[in-house]
């Protein structure tokens, strides 16, 4: 059984209770000159063949969470907890094992393909170099695989002879996806992979990622601030605020009835064609400063439901509902019963 068949076999179970390809437990990350952890007790899982969206405002910790999976951390970062990919803890891996993981088990699709691809080298060199140097694959075999993957993402093999400057942004992002698939990864990390693209190309790339997930059984962590995209592509959603997961659950349930005030506020601020004319809803205030300690709920200063307990005591994460297949809808809020949402947002 080859790698893709193994991925598909795992995906066919359709269960998130099987051994996940990504399992983050109690992840805390501190940076120099900050008064509190940038990531504070993050728990997150992705199963084979599953798409999980990680959403939140800029600065909430989404990108650092995804980069921690490949241990691409800022200088001086200190970590606690565990980040397991295919059962192995990335945070304790040797340099050699980490290099093997980055070229095989897990791969990242970055936000800006023009910043990730050397403009002075041909696309073919970019696609094949890592496979040739890190796995001993012959040049002929690497080129054959690169050509197959370019076709899989909707490009012609002739693109291998071109330079990045000769391709559009959408074509380059497809090249990035092909590059991420070169090592048959069990896990794909898409860090705002569609943000720099126009709406039409964005839809094409999202559809492509869904098709590749279904075909290869790859787990996908989709990092975005766009709730509309998250609703379109994901099976489950994690909502992040100030380095903490404040709500998590099946996408349909979470968007139909958000149980955290922050999630509800994000949905209310999402532009909609059928919304009344006038100014968009906005969330008053600013996210908490990393140079200040946090007490209580980090969203309390901006929350319309906040009471005294919210500023004094951090809410515990708890299950509010469970789907028939066992997937839980969880929230960290003292007053989740007061939050109302609309299925129209999903």
C-alpha positions in Angstrom: 0.0 0.0 0.0 1.6 3.3 -1.0 1.4 6.6 1.0 -1.6 8.0 -0.8 -3.5 4.7 -0.4 -2.7 4.7 3.3 -4.0 8.2 3.6 -7.2 7.3 1.8 -7.7 4.2 3.9 -7.5 6.3 7.1 -9.9 8.9 5.6 -12.5 6.3 4.7 -13.4 5.8 8.3 -14.8 9.3 8.4 -14.1 9.5 12.2 -12.1 12.1 14.0 -11.7 9.7 16.9 -9.2 7.7 15.0 -5.5 8.5 15.6 -5.2 12.0 14.2 -2.4 13.1 11.8 -2.1 16.3 13.9 -2.6 16.4 17.7 -1.7 19.6 19.6 -2.1 19.4 23.4 -1.6 22.2 25.9 0.7 24.2 23.6 2.1 27.3 25.2 4.6 29.5 23.4 6.4 32.4 24.9 8.5 35.1 23.1 11.1 37.4 24.6 9.7 40.7 26.0 6.1 39.5 26.3 4.2 39.4 29.6 2.1 36.4 28.7 2.2 33.4 26.4 1.5 34.2 22.7 -0.1 30.7 22.6 -1.8 29.7 25.8 -2.9 26.1 26.2 -3.9 25.4 22.6 -5.6 22.0 21.9 -6.3 21.1 18.3 -6.6 17.9 16.2 -6.8 17.1 12.5 -7.8 13.6 11.3 -6.8 12.0 8.0 -9.0 13.3 5.2 -10.4 16.0 7.4 -10.3 19.8 6.8 -10.1 21.9 10.0 -10.3 25.7 9.9 -8.5 27.9 12.4 -10.1 31.3 12.4 -9.7 34.6 14.2 -8.5 38.2 13.9 -4.9 39.1 12.8 -2.6 38.7 15.8 -4.7 36.0 17.5 -2.0 33.3 17.1 -3.2 31.4 14.1 0.0 31.5 12.1 2.2 30.7 15.1 0.0 27.7 15.8 0.4 26.4 12.2 4.1 27.1 12.1 4.7 25.3 15.4 3.6 22.1 13.6 6.9 22.3 11.5 8.8 24.0 14.4 9.2 27.1 12.4 9.3 29.3 15.5 10.7 32.8 16.1 14.2 33.1 17.7 14.0 32.8 21.5 10.6 31.1 21.5 10.0 28.8 24.5 7.4 26.1 24.3 5.4 23.7 26.5 3.0 21.0 25.7 3.1 18.6 22.7 2.7 18.9 18.9 2.4 15.4 17.5 2.4 14.8 13.8 1.6 11.2 12.9 2.2 10.3 16.5 5.7 12.0 16.9 6.2 15.1 19.0 7.7 17.8 16.8 8.9 19.9 19.7 11.3 17.2 20.9 12.5 15.9 17.5 16.1 15.8 16.5 17.2 18.1 13.6 17.5 15.2 11.2 14.1 13.8 12.1 12.5 17.3 11.8 14.1 17.7 8.3 12.5 14.3 7.2 9.1 15.4 8.6 9.2 18.7 6.7 10.0 16.9 3.4 7.6 14.1 3.8 5.0 13.8 6.6 3.8 17.5 6.7 4.0 20.4 4.4 3.0 24.1 4.4 1.4 26.3 1.7 2.4 29.8 2.5 0.3 33.0 2.0 2.5 34.7 -0.5 3.9 32.4 -3.2 6.1 35.1 -4.7 7.9 35.4 -1.3 8.4 31.6 -1.1 9.8 30.9 -4.5 13.2 32.0 -5.7 12.5 34.3 -8.7 15.8 33.4 -10.3 15.2 29.7 -10.6 12.9 27.7 -12.8 9.7 26.2 -11.4 11.1 22.7 -12.1 14.1 23.3 -9.9 11.9 24.6 -7.1 9.6 21.6 -7.2 12.3 18.9 -7.4 15.2 20.2 -5.3 13.9 19.1 -1.9 12.9 15.6 -3.0 16.3 15.1 -4.7 18.5 16.4 -1.9 16.6 15.0 1.1 15.3 11.6 -0.1 17.9 10.6 -2.7 15.2 10.5 -5.5 16.7 10.5 -8.9 16.3 13.7 -11.1 14.2 11.8 -13.6 11.8 10.4 -11.0 11.5 13.8 -9.3 10.7 15.5 -12.6 8.1 12.8 -13.4 6.4 13.3 -10.1 6.5 17.1 -10.4 4.9 16.9 -13.8 2.1 14.6 -12.5 1.4 17.0 -9.6 1.3 20.0 -11.9 -1.4 18.3 -13.9 -3.2 17.4 -10.7 -3.3 21.1 -9.7 -4.5 22.2 -13.2 -1.2 23.3 -14.8 0.8 21.9 -17.8 4.1 20.1 -17.2 5.7 22.7 -19.5 5.4 25.2 -16.5 8.5 23.5 -15.1 10.6 25.3 -17.7 9.2 28.7 -16.7 10.3 31.3 -14.1 8.1 32.6 -11.4 7.8 36.0 -13.0 6.1 34.4 -16.0 3.2 33.0 -13.9 0.2 34.7 -12.4 -0.5 34.7 -8.7 -3.1 32.0 -9.0 -0.7 29.8 -11.0 2.1 30.3 -8.5 -0.2 29.3 -5.6 -1.0 26.1 -7.6 2.7 25.6 -7.9 3.0 26.0 -4.1 0.3 23.3 -3.6 2.1 21.0 -6.0 5.4 21.6 -4.1 3.7 20.8 -0.8 2.4 17.5 -2.2 5.8 16.3 -3.6 6.6 14.3 -0.4 3.2 12.6 -0.1 2.4 14.4 3.1 -0.2 13.1 5.5 -0.8 16.7 6.6 -1.1 20.0 4.7 -0.9 23.4 6.5 -2.5 26.2 4.5 -1.6 29.5 6.1 -3.9 32.1 4.6 -3.2 30.4 1.3 -5.9 32.3 -0.6 -5.7 35.8 0.9 -3.5 37.3 -1.8 -5.7 36.0 -4.7 -8.7 37.5 -6.4 -12.1 36.1 -5.6 -12.4 33.9 -8.7 -8.9 32.4 -8.3 -9.6 32.0 -4.5 -12.6 29.9 -5.2 -10.7 27.7 -7.7 -7.8 27.1 -5.2 -10.3 26.2 -2.4 -12.1 23.7 -4.7 -8.7 22.3 -5.7 -7.6 21.8 -2.0 -10.9 20.0 -1.3 -10.4 17.8 -4.4 -6.8 16.9 -3.4 -7.9 16.1 0.2 -10.6 13.8 -1.1 -8.3 12.1 -3.6 -5.2 11.6 -1.4 -6.9 11.5 2.1 -4.6 14.3 3.3 -5.5 16.1 6.6 -5.7 19.9 6.0 -5.4 22.7 8.6 -6.8 25.8 6.9 -5.7 29.0 8.6 -7.9 32.0 7.7 -9.6 35.2 8.9 -12.4 34.7 6.3 -15.3 33.0 8.0 -17.1 32.5 4.7 -14.2 30.4 3.4 -14.0 28.5 6.6 -17.7 27.6 6.3 -17.2 26.5 2.7 -14.2 24.2 3.1 -14.1 22.9 6.7 -15.4 19.9 8.5 -14.6 21.4 11.9 -13.7 24.9 13.1 -11.5 26.3 15.9 -11.9 29.9 16.8 -8.8 31.6 18.3 -8.6 34.8 20.4 -5.5 36.1 22.2 -3.7 32.9 21.8 -6.5 30.7 23.1 -9.1 28.4 21.5 -12.4 30.0 22.6 -14.7 27.8 20.6 -14.5 24.6 18.6 -16.9 22.3 16.9 -18.4 20.9 13.7 -18.6 23.7 11.1 -22.3 23.4 10.5 -23.2 23.6 14.2 -20.7 26.4 15.0 -21.9 28.7 12.2 -25.6 27.9 12.8 -25.4 28.6 16.5 -22.1 30.1 17.8 -21.8 29.7 21.6 -19.0 32.2 22.2 -19.6 36.0 22.0 -16.5 36.5 20.0 -17.6 33.9 17.3 -21.0 35.6 17.2 -19.4 39.0 16.8 -17.2 37.8 14.0 -20.2 36.3 12.1 -22.2 39.5 12.6 -19.3 41.5 11.1 -19.1 39.3 8.0 -20.3 41.2 4.9 -23.4 39.7 3.3 -25.2 40.5 0.0 -28.6 40.3 1.7 -27.6 42.5 4.7 -29.3 45.9 5.2 -27.5 48.9 3.8 -25.3 50.9 6.1 -22.1 50.4 8.1 -20.9 46.9 8.8 -21.0 45.7 12.4 -17.7 46.0 14.2 -16.2 44.6 17.4 -15.5 47.5 19.7 -12.1 47.7 21.3 -8.7 46.1 20.6 -7.2 42.6 21.3 -5.2 42.5 24.5 -1.6 43.8 24.5 1.0 41.1 24.7 3.0 43.3 27.1 0.2 43.1 29.7 -0.8 40.1 31.9 -4.3 38.7 31.4 -6.8 37.9 34.1 -10.1 36.4 33.5 -11.5 36.0 30.0 -9.3 37.8 27.4 -12.4 38.9 25.5 -14.2 40.4 28.5 -13.3 44.1 27.8 -15.0 43.8 24.3 -17.9 41.5 25.3 -21.5 42.7 25.6 -22.3 39.8 28.0 -19.4 40.3 30.4 -20.0 40.3 34.1 -17.7 40.5 37.2 -16.7 36.8 37.0 -15.5 37.3 33.4 -12.8 39.8 34.5 -11.8 37.7 37.6 -11.8 34.1 36.4 -10.7 32.5 33.1 -13.6 30.3 31.7 -13.0 26.6 31.5 -13.3 24.8 28.1 -16.4 22.6 28.2 -18.7 20.7 25.9 -22.0 22.3 25.1 -23.4 19.8 22.6 -22.3 16.6 20.9 -23.1 15.6 17.3 -24.4 12.0 16.6 -21.0 11.0 15.3 -19.4 12.0 18.6 -17.9 15.4 17.5 -18.2 17.8 20.4 -19.1 21.5 20.2 -16.9 23.1 22.9 -16.7 26.6 24.3 -14.7 28.6 26.9 -17.3 31.2 28.1 -19.0 31.8 31.4 -22.2 33.0 29.6 -22.4 30.8 26.5 -26.2 30.3 27.2 -26.7 34.0 26.5 -25.2 34.0 23.0 -27.5 33.8 20.0 -26.5 33.2 16.4 -28.2 32.8 13.0 -28.0 29.8 10.6 -28.0 32.4 7.8 -24.3 33.1 8.5 -23.3 29.6 7.7 
